[in-house]
Amino acid sequence: MRIAQRSAYAMRLAKTFYRGESPPISAVKPEDKPLSVEWWTTNFQPESAESDRHLGALLLYLELAKSSKIALPKFTFPARLDLDDLSMRPDKGVIKVFLETGLIAPRMMGSQLVFDVSESGRNYLASRIGQNKL
C-alpha cells in the first residue's frame, strides 16, 4: 500500500518507538510474500508479544498507516508499505506472534493485505501505554 513517506522517515520513526538493535521493519526482499497471510505464519522463531520491541512495532505500524495514500481505519495497517523510495514490511516474527495471540486479524482490502488490531490488541496497547494515548 502506498505510503506518502520515505524509508529514512520510517527508520527514524522506528527508532523513536524502539531503541534496540533490531528495528521491527525491513525492506521487502524478492523472496518475501507480504501479501500472503500464510507467509506471515511460517516463521518458527519463538517470540513473546510482551517485549518493548513488539509494543514499539505495533505503534510504528499504526503511525506509518496514517500516511497511507488510501485512508485506513484507525487501528489498521498494511502488510506492505510502499514508501516513496523503497518497499518495506513489518517484522515477520512480530506479525506471526500478533496473529497467534489474536492481537491482530488479517483481511484483504481490495488487493492489499491489511491487519486490523483486534479488541484484544487495543486492550494490549491500552495496558502498555495508557488509554488516553490511544
ZIHUFEN-V589135 format. One record per residue. PHI is phi in radians with two decimals (999 if undefined). NEAR is the number of other C-alpha atoms within 10 Angstrom. Layout:
BEGIN
PHI_NEAR ; PHI_NEAR
END
This chain:
BEGIN
999_20 ; -1.16_16 ; -2.10_21 ; -1.44_17 ; -2.67_18 ; -1.86_14 ; -1.10_19 ; -1.07_12 ; -1.10_12 ; -1.05_20 ; -1.24_15 ; -1.10_12 ; -1.10_18 ; -1.01_24 ; -1.26_18 ; -1.33_13 ; -1.57_19 ; -2.58_20 ; -1.61_12 ; -1.29_13 ; -1.24_8 ; -1.94_12 ; -1.11_19 ; -1.47_26 ; -2.62_19 ; -2.64_18 ; -1.19_16 ; -1.25_17 ; -1.69_11 ; -0.98_6 ; -1.46_6 ; -1.25_13 ; -2.34_15 ; -1.16_22 ; -1.63_17 ; -1.93_14 ; -1.00_19 ; -1.04_10 ; -1.05_13 ; -1.16_21 ; -1.75_15 ; -1.74_11 ; -1.51_13 ; -1.70_8 ; -1.34_9 ; -1.25_8 ; -2.47_13 ; -2.15_12 ; -1.29_19 ; -1.53_10 ; -1.44_10 ; -1.08_13 ; -1.10_21 ; -1.21_22 ; -1.09_19 ; -1.04_20 ; -1.08_23 ; -1.11_24 ; -1.10_20 ; -1.07_23 ; -1.08_25 ; -1.21_20 ; -1.20_18 ; -1.10_20 ; -1.07_24 ; -1.11_18 ; -1.68_15 ; -1.11_19 ; -1.27_12 ; -1.86_12 ; -1.04_10 ; -2.01_17 ; -1.03_11 ; -0.92_13 ; -1.84_20 ; -2.29_22 ; -2.49_27 ; -1.42_28 ; -1.37_26 ; -2.28_21 ; -1.91_28 ; -1.54_21 ; -1.29_21 ; -1.08_12 ; -2.13_12 ; -2.88_14 ; -1.59_18 ; -2.20_19 ; -2.56_21 ; -1.09_24 ; -1.17_19 ; -1.09_21 ; -1.12_21 ; -1.09_21 ; -1.10_24 ; -1.02_24 ; -1.11_21 ; -1.11_22 ; -1.17_19 ; -1.10_12 ; -1.60_14 ; 1.33_14 ; -1.33_22 ; -2.36_25 ; -2.33_18 ; -1.46_18 ; -2.80_15 ; -1.57_13 ; -2.14_12 ; 1.19_7 ; -1.71_8 ; -1.86_15 ; -1.49_18 ; -2.22_23 ; -2.09_24 ; -1.74_19 ; -1.30_24 ; -1.30_18 ; -1.04_13 ; -1.07_13 ; -1.15_19 ; -1.18_16 ; -1.13_15 ; -1.01_17 ; -1.09_19 ; -1.07_14 ; -1.26_10 ; -1.59_12 ; -2.09_13 ; 1.79_11 ; -1.07_11 ; -1.26_6 ; -1.64_7 ; -1.40_11
END
